[in-house]
């Protein structure tokens, strides 16, 4: 295992992460923020979701440790604009009779991926 990867073989940790990524919207948000950070408005437009639903999904992904705030900027009117980025570059899982093995490659070697 590289320093930029985590492996979980604890069912209670691995399954919630897998379940979240099986959700189509979560998967699309993670995939679209791997290479570039995006705002909630951009993610809302890309996924044809109401902005309020997008914020709920972003919060869920942040709580799961899969999405983080990369930067916060001020727009022309002085309002904060938050850019979100996937903390996951790739994920592999192996399901066997007695365990779920989940291997996550972190998107940024400087980031620490904490799973709650």
Secondary structure, DSSP 4 states (H G I P E B T S, - for coil): --TTEEEE--HHHHHHHHHHHHSHHHHHHHHHTSSS-B-HHHHHHHTT--HHHHHHHHHHHHHTTSEEEEEEEE-TTS-EEEEEEESEEEEEEEE-SS-EEEEEEES-TT------
